[in-house]
Amino acid sequence: MKLAKTALSLALLLACSAIAQQTRKPLPVPDIPGYQTLKGDFHLHTVFSDGAVWPTVRVAEAWRDGLDVLAITDHVEYARYKDDVKIQPGRAYAIAKPAAEQMGLILVPGAEITKSTPEPPVHFNALFVTNPALINNPDLMQALRAAKAQNAFVLWNHPRFRVPKAEWFPKVAAAYQEGLFSGMELVNGPDFYPEAYPWVDEKKLTIFAASDAHNPMNPDTGSSQRPITLVFVRTRDLVGVREALEARRTAAWANGELWGAEEHLRPLFERAVTIENAELSARPGSSILLRLRNSSAIAFKYRLTGPAWLTSQDTVLAPAAVSLLRGAVAGTAPAGTKRTDVEMEVTNVHVAPGRNLAARIPISLNIAAAK
């Protein structure tokens, strides 16, 4: 036990010292009309279950990585360090709350319901739970009912956990039929579940992307960023987050991809991407340069779909930068000034299974008469 305590203490000391002095990474994502856009991670673990960090470390990591909201969701059924850490339901939240307030983050109380038998194993996160001890029940349905009795918002975690393919398993179906959960992780850590994507619309589930972090998290970089749930809130507080989750105003952002409802992702793209030179002049057969500013931290991948006389080999609008769209005006382009749209399929913004966002950027093009 003494060795375990020493190892745990060392791990906590290293984790805390690693983030003692840090800066916050800008992670701009535009608001959409009527709502503020928050970045969140709703699946995190600490030493109060099977994680390897103290609760305040999770808060500091979230602040460093540009997040606005987080939930610590320790397992209620077991704690790896119970011989070394005094385990009390809700203790991780109580420890993390002052740090979250100091850093201006919204901390959502949460817990994870973990059931491994009968097969397949299924896990659910209960957010806004008021007494985690009451959901520690060996029976899955009773645990979920206890969460509902506390007015928790419940989501199904990693639907492909320890199975080759996600399925609408009988016990998941039973819980859904009883109205015991209303969200689902479409992304967990590095994993996206394409087979589960259709359920988002079919079952009217709120989309989540979460890190499910257990160990200390390395600082996010442009090429390595934790999965993030975008939450479109009316008010920047717990009430606003809860209302947005219930209204299904979320999107999943992970691995350079976005998944969400078109009504939310279209205005997000339109707010993020603007054209600096919407008035252009060219001759038939000449080239033009469009300067597209992307004010967000999201790199948008695209494929031009129109107009027919405009072509380009470029494919990415870089984040927080101005990108040049190099176009070639066909020799058959009609002379005169016309207002038209640059049409593109945004190939990493998914608004339904098999369907990407179709975007339009208005321009005015004056084409001189051919000599």
C-alpha positions in Angstrom: 0.0 0.0 0.0 2.9 2.3 0.9 4.4 1.9 -2.6 1.0 2.5 -4.2 0.6 5.7 -2.2 4.1 6.9 -3.2 3.4 6.2 -6.9 0.1 8.0 -6.7 1.6 11.0 -4.9 4.4 11.2 -7.5 1.9 11.0 -10.4 -0.2 13.8 -8.9 2.9 16.0 -8.2 4.2 15.6 -11.7 0.7 16.3 -13.2 0.2 19.4 -11.1 3.7 20.8 -11.7 3.3 20.2 -15.4 0.4 22.7 -15.5 1.4 25.1 -12.8 2.5 27.7 -15.3 0.6 27.7 -18.5 -1.3 29.8 -21.0 -4.7 29.3 -22.5 -4.8 28.2 -26.2 -7.1 30.4 -28.3 -9.8 28.1 -29.7 -12.1 30.5 -31.5 -15.4 29.1 -32.8 -18.0 31.7 -33.8 -21.4 32.2 -32.1 -24.4 31.5 -34.3 -27.5 33.8 -34.4 -29.3 33.7 -31.1 -26.7 31.5 -29.3 -23.2 31.5 -27.9 -20.9 28.7 -28.9 -19.2 26.9 -26.0 -16.5 24.2 -26.2 -16.9 21.3 -23.8 -15.7 17.9 -22.7 -18.3 15.9 -20.8 -16.4 12.7 -20.0 -13.3 12.9 -17.7 -11.9 10.8 -14.9 -9.8 11.5 -11.8 -8.2 9.5 -9.0 -11.6 9.3 -7.4 -12.3 6.4 -9.8 -9.7 5.1 -12.3 -8.1 8.3 -13.5 -4.5 9.3 -12.7 -5.0 13.1 -11.9 -6.4 15.2 -9.2 -9.7 17.0 -10.1 -8.2 20.4 -10.2 -5.8 19.1 -12.9 -8.8 18.4 -15.2 -10.0 22.0 -14.7 -6.5 23.4 -15.5 -6.2 21.2 -18.6 -9.6 22.3 -19.9 -8.7 26.0 -19.4 -5.4 25.5 -21.1 -7.0 23.8 -24.1 -9.5 26.6 -24.7 -12.6 24.9 -23.3 -15.5 26.6 -21.6 -17.4 23.8 -19.9 -16.4 20.3 -18.6 -17.8 17.5 -16.5 -15.9 15.1 -14.3 -17.6 11.8 -14.6 -16.0 9.3 -12.3 -17.3 5.8 -12.1 -19.7 5.2 -9.2 -19.1 1.5 -9.0 -15.4 1.4 -8.4 -12.3 3.4 -7.5 -8.8 2.2 -8.3 -7.2 4.1 -5.5 -9.7 3.5 -2.7 -6.9 2.4 -0.4 -5.0 5.6 -1.0 -7.7 8.2 -1.6 -10.8 8.7 0.6 -13.6 8.1 -1.8 -16.8 10.1 -1.3 -19.5 10.6 -3.9 -19.3 14.0 -5.4 -16.0 14.8 -3.8 -14.2 15.3 -7.2 -16.8 17.9 -8.1 -16.4 19.7 -4.8 -12.6 19.9 -5.1 -12.7 21.1 -8.8 -15.5 23.7 -8.4 -13.5 26.5 -6.8 -10.7 26.1 -9.5 -13.4 26.2 -12.2 -14.9 29.4 -10.9 -11.4 31.0 -10.7 -10.7 30.1 -14.3 -14.1 31.1 -15.6 -15.2 27.6 -16.6 -18.6 26.0 -16.2 -18.3 22.7 -14.2 -21.1 20.2 -14.7 -21.6 17.6 -11.9 -21.5 14.1 -13.3 -20.9 10.4 -12.8 -20.5 7.4 -15.0 -22.7 4.3 -14.7 -20.6 1.3 -15.6 -22.2 -2.1 -16.3 -20.1 -5.0 -17.7 -22.6 -7.8 -17.3 -24.5 -9.2 -18.9 -22.6 -8.8 -22.1 -22.1 -6.5 -23.9 -20.8 -3.9 -21.4 -22.6 -0.6 -21.5 -21.7 2.7 -19.9 -23.8 5.9 -19.4 -22.8 9.3 -18.2 -25.3 11.1 -15.9 -24.8 14.9 -16.1 -26.3 17.3 -13.6 -26.6 14.5 -11.1 -27.2 15.7 -7.5 -26.2 12.6 -5.5 -23.9 10.1 -7.3 -24.2 7.6 -4.5 -27.9 6.9 -5.3 -27.1 5.7 -8.8 -24.6 3.1 -7.6 -27.0 0.2 -8.2 -25.9 -3.2 -9.6 -28.9 -3.2 -11.9 -28.5 -1.0 -15.0 -32.2 0.0 -15.3 -32.4 0.8 -11.6 -29.3 2.9 -11.8 -30.6 4.8 -14.8 -34.0 5.3 -13.1 -32.2 6.7 -10.1 -30.4 9.1 -12.4 -33.7 10.1 -13.9 -35.2 10.6 -10.5 -32.4 13.3 -9.9 -33.3 14.9 -13.2 -30.0 14.0 -14.7 -29.2 14.3 -18.4 -28.0 10.9 -19.4 -26.0 9.9 -22.5 -24.8 6.5 -23.8 -21.0 6.4 -23.8 -18.8 4.8 -26.5 -21.4 2.5 -28.2 -18.7 0.3 -29.7 -17.1 -0.4 -26.3 -15.5 -3.9 -26.4 -17.6 -5.0 -29.3 -16.6 -5.1 -33.0 -19.6 -3.0 -34.1 -22.1 -0.8 -32.3 -25.6 -2.2 -32.2 -28.9 -1.0 -30.7 -28.5 -3.6 -28.0 -31.6 -4.9 -26.3 -30.7 -3.3 -22.9 -30.0 0.0 -24.6 -33.3 -0.2 -26.5 -35.1 -0.9 -23.2 -33.5 2.1 -21.5 -34.3 4.3 -24.5 -37.9 3.0 -24.6 -38.3 4.0 -21.0 -36.9 7.5 -21.7 -33.8 6.9 -19.5 -31.2 8.5 -21.8 -31.3 11.1 -24.6 -27.7 11.6 -25.8 -24.9 9.5 -27.3 -21.2 9.8 -27.8 -20.7 9.8 -31.5 -16.9 10.2 -30.8 -15.0 8.9 -27.8 -11.3 9.5 -27.8 -9.9 8.7 -31.2 -12.9 6.6 -32.2 -15.8 7.7 -34.4 -18.8 5.4 -34.7 -20.2 5.6 -38.3 -22.6 2.7 -37.7 -24.2 4.7 -34.8 -24.4 8.0 -36.7 -27.9 7.3 -38.1 -29.3 6.9 -34.6 -28.7 10.6 -33.9 -31.6 11.6 -36.1 -33.7 8.4 -35.9 -33.7 8.4 -32.1 -33.4 12.2 -31.7 -30.3 11.9 -29.6 -28.0 14.8 -28.5 -24.5 14.5 -30.1 -21.4 14.4 -27.9 -17.7 14.1 -28.6 -15.6 13.4 -25.5 -12.0 12.6 -24.6 -12.8 10.0 -21.8 -9.4 11.0 -20.4 -7.9 9.0 -17.6 -4.3 10.0 -17.7 -2.8 13.5 -17.8 -3.6 15.2 -21.1 -0.8 16.6 -23.2 -1.4 20.2 -24.4 -3.5 20.3 -27.6 -1.7 21.2 -30.8 -3.0 21.9 -34.3 -2.4 18.2 -35.2 -3.6 16.7 -31.9 -6.7 18.1 -30.2 -9.1 16.4 -27.8 -12.6 15.7 -29.0 -14.9 18.6 -28.3 -18.6 19.0 -27.9 -19.8 22.3 -29.3 -22.8 23.5 -27.3 -25.0 26.4 -28.6 -26.3 28.1 -25.5 -28.7 30.9 -24.8 -26.9 31.8 -21.5 -23.3 31.0 -20.5 -24.1 29.1 -17.3 -25.3 25.7 -16.1 -28.9 26.5 -16.9 -27.9 27.4 -20.4 -25.8 24.3 -20.9 -28.6 22.1 -19.6 -31.2 23.7 -21.9 -29.0 23.4 -25.0 -28.4 19.7 -24.3 -32.1 19.0 -23.9 -32.8 20.9 -27.1 -30.1 18.9 -29.0 -28.1 22.1 -29.9 -24.7 20.4 -30.0 -22.1 19.3 -32.5 -19.2 16.9 -32.3 -15.7 18.2 -33.3 -12.9 15.7 -33.5 -10.1 14.6 -35.8 -10.6 17.6 -38.0 -14.3 16.7 -38.6 -17.6 18.2 -37.5 -20.9 16.4 -37.1 -24.2 18.2 -36.3 -27.5 19.6 -37.5 -27.4 21.8 -40.6 -29.3 24.5 -38.8 -26.4 24.9 -36.5 -23.4 24.1 -38.7 -24.4 26.3 -41.6 -24.5 29.6 -39.7 -21.3 28.5 -37.9 -19.5 28.2 -41.2 -21.0 31.4 -42.6 -19.9 33.3 -39.5 -16.4 31.7 -39.6 -15.7 32.2 -43.4 -15.9 35.5 -45.1 -14.5 36.8 -48.4 -12.2 39.8 -48.4 -12.5 40.7 -52.1 -16.1 40.0 -53.1 -15.8 42.4 -56.0 -13.6 40.8 -58.8 -12.7 41.6 -62.4 -11.3 39.1 -64.9 -11.1 38.3 -68.5 -12.2 35.0 -70.1 -9.4 32.4 -69.8 -7.7 34.4 -67.0 -7.2 33.5 -63.4 -8.6 35.1 -60.2 -7.7 35.0 -56.6 -10.3 34.9 -53.9 -9.2 35.8 -50.4 -11.2 33.8 -47.9 -10.8 34.6 -44.2 -11.5 31.8 -41.7 -11.7 33.3 -38.3 -12.3 30.0 -36.5 -10.0 27.4 -35.2 -11.6 24.8 -37.5 -9.9 23.9 -40.7 -12.6 23.6 -43.4 -11.9 21.1 -46.2 -13.9 21.8 -49.4 -14.5 20.8 -53.0 -15.7 23.4 -55.5 -19.1 22.6 -57.1 -19.9 25.7 -59.0 -20.1 27.8 -61.0 -19.1 25.6 -63.9 -16.6 28.1 -65.3 -14.7 28.4 -62.0 -12.1 25.7 -61.1 -9.6 25.4 -58.3 -7.1 22.9 -57.0 -7.2 24.2 -53.5 -9.0 22.1 -50.8 -8.5 23.7 -47.3 -9.5 26.9 -45.6 -6.8 27.1 -43.0 -7.9 27.9 -39.4 -7.5 31.5 -38.1 -6.0 32.6 -41.4 -6.6 33.9 -44.9 -6.5 31.4 -47.7 -6.3 32.0 -51.4 -8.7 30.3 -53.6 -7.1 30.2 -57.0 -9.7 30.1 -59.7 -9.5 29.9 -63.5 -12.2 31.7 -65.5 -13.2 29.6 -68.4 -12.7 31.1 -71.9 -16.5 30.7 -72.5 -17.5 32.8 -69.5 -20.0 35.4 -70.6 -18.9 39.1 -70.5 -20.5 41.5 -68.1 -21.0 42.0 -64.4 -22.9 39.4 -62.6 -23.6 38.4 -59.0 -23.1 34.7 -58.4 -22.0 32.3 -55.7 -18.9 30.3 -55.2 -20.4 26.9 -54.4 -18.6 24.3 -52.4 -19.1 21.1 -50.6 -17.5 21.4 -47.1 -16.3 17.8 -47.0 -15.4 17.7 -43.3 -18.7 19.2 -42.0 -21.3 16.4 -41.9 -24.9 17.4 -41.5 -26.4 13.8 -41.9 -25.0 10.4 -42.7 -23.7 10.6 -46.3 -24.4 14.3 -46.6 -21.9 17.2 -46.2 -22.6 20.9 -45.8 -23.2 22.7 -49.2 -22.0 26.3 -48.8 -22.3 29.4 -51.0 -20.1 32.5 -50.9 -21.6 35.4 -52.8 -19.3 37.4 -55.2 -19.7 40.0 -57.9 -17.6 39.3 -61.0 -17.0 41.7 -63.8 -15.8 39.7 -66.9 -14.4 41.9 -69.6 -15.4 41.2 -73.2 -12.9 39.0 -75.1 -10.7 40.8 -77.5 
